[in-house]
Every structure is written in C-alpha cells, then in structure tokens.
Amino acid sequence: MRSFVASAAVVAVSLITGNAFAHDFGSVGMRPDSNVSMMLSPSAHDERICNGYFSTGKVVARINGGAPKTVPAGRCIDARAQTLSIDNPQGGMTHVFFGRSGRQNI
C-alpha cells in the first residue's frame, strides 16, 4: 500500500509541474521515410540533438517549428528548444539522441 501511495504522489507532482509528457533526454531509432515530433520541455532549454555515428543517413531536425537543420551521421547541433520534429528522408536507418546541453554527454 505504501508503494502505491508513493507512486501516486510522484505522478501527481509530475502532472502539477507539467513534466508528465516532456522528454528531458532520450533517443529514437528511425526507419527510412519516417518522422517523429515531441515536446522536450514545457519551457525552452539548451538542447543537444545528435545523429548517431553508425546511422546510415542524414536527419532533418526542426526546432520549435523553425527552419529545418540537416544533421549528418556522427554530428550534433545545439539549440534552445521546447519542441523537436525529426525527419529521416533518406533510405537508411538512423538513431537520434537528444538531451539538455551540459547535463549529459551524448
């Protein structure tokens, strides 16, 4: 019963603070001709978005709905981001990593 109450408290605090559906860091594997959009944080933070070294193609990132930025395999971009949309327009598998700048090494 105690663990249930503790879990419910954590969920309630997350919902109140607005972080229930935000992604501070993570990664996503993408098939060819796919895209993904996500909310990184309720407010903009310095983020690093990297295309994995072993990805077989470039990805196109749109940060906060702005102009598209191409990220080749093994490269990163830094931006002040709240939302992120990633497209994999080429014919290879890609693995994209993202996280707050200075928080973790990607």
Secondary structure as a PSIPRED ss2 file (coil, helix, strand):
# PSIPRED VFORMAT (PSIPRED V4.0)

   1 M C   1.000  0.000  0.000
   2 R H   0.000  1.000  0.000
   3 S H   0.000  1.000  0.000
   4 F H   0.000  1.000  0.000
   5 V H   0.000  1.000  0.000
   6 A H   0.000  1.000  0.000
   7 S H   0.000  1.000  0.000
   8 A H   0.000  1.000  0.000
   9 A H   0.000  1.000  0.000
  10 V H   0.000  1.000  0.000
  11 V H   0.000  1.000  0.000
  12 A H   0.000  1.000  0.000
  13 V H   0.000  1.000  0.000
  14 S H   0.000  1.000  0.000
  15 L H   0.000  1.000  0.000
  16 I H   0.000  1.000  0.000
  17 T H   0.000  1.000  0.000
  18 G C   1.000  0.000  0.000
  19 N C   1.000  0.000  0.000
  20 A C   1.000  0.000  0.000
  21 F C   1.000  0.000  0.000
  22 A C   1.000  0.000  0.000
  23 H C   1.000  0.000  0.000
  24 D C   1.000  0.000  0.000
  25 F E   0.000  0.000  1.000
  26 G E   0.000  0.000  1.000
  27 S E   0.000  0.000  1.000
  28 V E   0.000  0.000  1.000
  29 G E   0.000  0.000  1.000
  30 M E   0.000  0.000  1.000
  31 R C   1.000  0.000  0.000
  32 P C   1.000  0.000  0.000
  33 D C   1.000  0.000  0.000
  34 S E   0.000  0.000  1.000
  35 N E   0.000  0.000  1.000
  36 V E   0.000  0.000  1.000
  37 S E   0.000  0.000  1.000
  38 M E   0.000  0.000  1.000
  39 M E   0.000  0.000  1.000
  40 L C   1.000  0.000  0.000
  41 S C   1.000  0.000  0.000
  42 P C   1.000  0.000  0.000
  43 S C   1.000  0.000  0.000
  44 A C   1.000  0.000  0.000
  45 H E   0.000  0.000  1.000
  46 D E   0.000  0.000  1.000
  47 E E   0.000  0.000  1.000
  48 R E   0.000  0.000  1.000
  49 I E   0.000  0.000  1.000
  50 C E   0.000  0.000  1.000
  51 N E   0.000  0.000  1.000
  52 G C   1.000  0.000  0.000
  53 Y C   1.000  0.000  0.000
  54 F C   1.000  0.000  0.000
  55 S C   1.000  0.000  0.000
  56 T C   1.000  0.000  0.000
  57 G C   1.000  0.000  0.000
  58 K C   1.000  0.000  0.000
  59 V E   0.000  0.000  1.000
  60 V E   0.000  0.000  1.000
  61 A E   0.000  0.000  1.000
  62 R E   0.000  0.000  1.000
  63 I E   0.000  0.000  1.000
  64 N C   1.000  0.000  0.000
  65 G C   1.000  0.000  0.000
  66 G C   1.000  0.000  0.000
  67 A C   1.000  0.000  0.000
  68 P E   0.000  0.000  1.000
  69 K E   0.000  0.000  1.000
  70 T E   0.000  0.000  1.000
  71 V E   0.000  0.000  1.000
  72 P C   1.000  0.000  0.000
  73 A C   1.000  0.000  0.000
  74 G C   1.000  0.000  0.000
  75 R C   1.000  0.000  0.000
  76 C E   0.000  0.000  1.000
  77 I E   0.000  0.000  1.000
  78 D E   0.000  0.000  1.000
  79 A E   0.000  0.000  1.000
  80 R E   0.000  0.000  1.000
  81 A E   0.000  0.000  1.000
  82 Q C   1.000  0.000  0.000
  83 T E   0.000  0.000  1.000
  84 L E   0.000  0.000  1.000
  85 S E   0.000  0.000  1.000
  86 I E   0.000  0.000  1.000
  87 D E   0.000  0.000  1.000
  88 N E   0.000  0.000  1.000
  89 P C   1.000  0.000  0.000
  90 Q C   1.000  0.000  0.000
  91 G C   1.000  0.000  0.000
  92 G C   1.000  0.000  0.000
  93 M C   1.000  0.000  0.000
  94 T E   0.000  0.000  1.000
  95 H E   0.000  0.000  1.000
  96 V E   0.000  0.000  1.000
  97 F E   0.000  0.000  1.000
  98 F E   0.000  0.000  1.000
  99 G E   0.000  0.000  1.000
 100 R E   0.000  0.000  1.000
 101 S C   1.000  0.000  0.000
 102 G C   1.000  0.000  0.000
 103 R C   1.000  0.000  0.000
 104 Q C   1.000  0.000  0.000
 105 N C   1.000  0.000  0.000
 106 I C   1.000  0.000  0.000
